[in-house]
Amino acid sequence: MKEKDVRVDYRKHQVVLYAEKRDGSYGPVRTGSYITKNYLDDYWLKRNNLEREYLEKVRGGEISPIAYYMVLEELTPSELASRVKLSTRKVKRHMTPEHFGEATVEQLRRYCEVFNVPIAGMFQAVVTRKKGVRVEELKTDNPYFSIYTIATEKK
């Protein structure tokens, strides 16, 4: 596709296309849209609200951390079951606080692999509300041990 051939309705879509430029090289041709920016902002607002809502449910004993991470990862119980190699019934049981304690360390490790969180993430949440501060996990060769650092974002 040539750069001159790129036609997009700028009011509806934001697209990054790679096209052949006039000089024969290939590169990005960007389009912009106010609407797309609002969709992304709306998505992140809803996601942050969902995360806060489900974190409160974990705190209140309504759901287990497995249910919390499953919602955040947008997985169904059957999808999660196939990834952790457990039955859907067992995953559904682990989603409740009453049966969460029945999960073995090995099962928790497999859940954590899917959710990309350390095992400690099943028993605690590290939350920062201060702007410009982030918590980073440094993985180690030991799957049962992680190191956390608290860093300020560079401007």
Contacts in CASP RR format, 6 or more apart in sequence:
PFRMAT RR
TARGET T0000
AUTHOR 0000-0000-0000
METHOD contacts of the structure
MODEL  1
MKEKDVRVDYRKHQVVLYAEKRDGSYGPVRTGSYITKNYLDDYWLKRNNL
EREYLEKVRGGEISPIAYYMVLEELTPSELASRVKLSTRKVKRHMTPEHF
GEATVEQLRRYCEVFNVPIAGMFQAVVTRKKGVRVEELKTDNPYFSIYTI
ATEKK
1 17 0 8 1.000
1 19 0 8 1.000
1 20 0 8 1.000
2 19 0 8 1.000
2 20 0 8 1.000
3 19 0 8 1.000
3 20 0 8 1.000
3 21 0 8 1.000
3 22 0 8 1.000
3 29 0 8 1.000
4 22 0 8 1.000
5 19 0 8 1.000
6 17 0 8 1.000
6 19 0 8 1.000
6 29 0 8 1.000
8 15 0 8 1.000
8 31 0 8 1.000
10 31 0 8 1.000
10 32 0 8 1.000
10 33 0 8 1.000
11 33 0 8 1.000
11 35 0 8 1.000
12 33 0 8 1.000
12 35 0 8 1.000
13 31 0 8 1.000
13 33 0 8 1.000
13 36 0 8 1.000
14 30 0 8 1.000
14 31 0 8 1.000
14 32 0 8 1.000
14 33 0 8 1.000
14 36 0 8 1.000
14 37 0 8 1.000
15 30 0 8 1.000
15 31 0 8 1.000
16 28 0 8 1.000
16 29 0 8 1.000
16 30 0 8 1.000
16 31 0 8 1.000
17 28 0 8 1.000
17 29 0 8 1.000
17 31 0 8 1.000
18 26 0 8 1.000
18 27 0 8 1.000
18 28 0 8 1.000
18 29 0 8 1.000
19 26 0 8 1.000
19 27 0 8 1.000
19 29 0 8 1.000
20 26 0 8 1.000
21 27 0 8 1.000
50 71 0 8 1.000
50 72 0 8 1.000
51 72 0 8 1.000
54 63 0 8 1.000
54 67 0 8 1.000
54 68 0 8 1.000
54 71 0 8 1.000
54 72 0 8 1.000
55 68 0 8 1.000
55 125 0 8 1.000
55 127 0 8 1.000
57 63 0 8 1.000
57 67 0 8 1.000
57 68 0 8 1.000
58 64 0 8 1.000
58 65 0 8 1.000
58 67 0 8 1.000
58 68 0 8 1.000
58 125 0 8 1.000
61 97 0 8 1.000
62 97 0 8 1.000
63 95 0 8 1.000
63 96 0 8 1.000
63 97 0 8 1.000
64 94 0 8 1.000
64 95 0 8 1.000
64 96 0 8 1.000
64 97 0 8 1.000
64 99 0 8 1.000
64 100 0 8 1.000
65 100 0 8 1.000
65 121 0 8 1.000
65 122 0 8 1.000
65 123 0 8 1.000
66 80 0 8 1.000
66 91 0 8 1.000
66 94 0 8 1.000
66 95 0 8 1.000
66 100 0 8 1.000
66 103 0 8 1.000
66 111 0 8 1.000
66 122 0 8 1.000
67 95 0 8 1.000
67 96 0 8 1.000
69 111 0 8 1.000
69 115 0 8 1.000
69 117 0 8 1.000
70 77 0 8 1.000
70 80 0 8 1.000
70 95 0 8 1.000
70 115 0 8 1.000
72 115 0 8 1.000
73 114 0 8 1.000
73 115 0 8 1.000
75 83 0 8 1.000
75 114 0 8 1.000
77 88 0 8 1.000
77 91 0 8 1.000
77 92 0 8 1.000
77 95 0 8 1.000
78 88 0 8 1.000
80 91 0 8 1.000
80 111 0 8 1.000
80 114 0 8 1.000
81 87 0 8 1.000
81 88 0 8 1.000
81 90 0 8 1.000
81 91 0 8 1.000
83 110 0 8 1.000
83 114 0 8 1.000
84 91 0 8 1.000
84 107 0 8 1.000
84 110 0 8 1.000
84 111 0 8 1.000
84 113 0 8 1.000
84 114 0 8 1.000
85 110 0 8 1.000
86 94 0 8 1.000
86 107 0 8 1.000
86 110 0 8 1.000
93 99 0 8 1.000
93 102 0 8 1.000
94 100 0 8 1.000
94 101 0 8 1.000
94 102 0 8 1.000
94 103 0 8 1.000
94 107 0 8 1.000
94 111 0 8 1.000
103 111 0 8 1.000
105 119 0 8 1.000
105 144 0 8 1.000
108 119 0 8 1.000
108 122 0 8 1.000
109 119 0 8 1.000
109 143 0 8 1.000
109 144 0 8 1.000
111 122 0 8 1.000
112 118 0 8 1.000
112 119 0 8 1.000
112 121 0 8 1.000
112 122 0 8 1.000
117 137 0 8 1.000
118 137 0 8 1.000
118 139 0 8 1.000
118 145 0 8 1.000
118 146 0 8 1.000
119 143 0 8 1.000
119 144 0 8 1.000
120 146 0 8 1.000
126 135 0 8 1.000
126 148 0 8 1.000
128 134 0 8 1.000
128 135 0 8 1.000
128 150 0 8 1.000
132 152 0 8 1.000
132 153 0 8 1.000
133 150 0 8 1.000
133 151 0 8 1.000
133 152 0 8 1.000
133 153 0 8 1.000
134 150 0 8 1.000
134 151 0 8 1.000
134 152 0 8 1.000
134 153 0 8 1.000
135 148 0 8 1.000
135 149 0 8 1.000
135 150 0 8 1.000
135 151 0 8 1.000
136 148 0 8 1.000
136 149 0 8 1.000
136 150 0 8 1.000
136 151 0 8 1.000
137 146 0 8 1.000
137 147 0 8 1.000
137 148 0 8 1.000
138 146 0 8 1.000
138 147 0 8 1.000
138 148 0 8 1.000
138 149 0 8 1.000
139 146 0 8 1.000
140 146 0 8 1.000
140 147 0 8 1.000
END
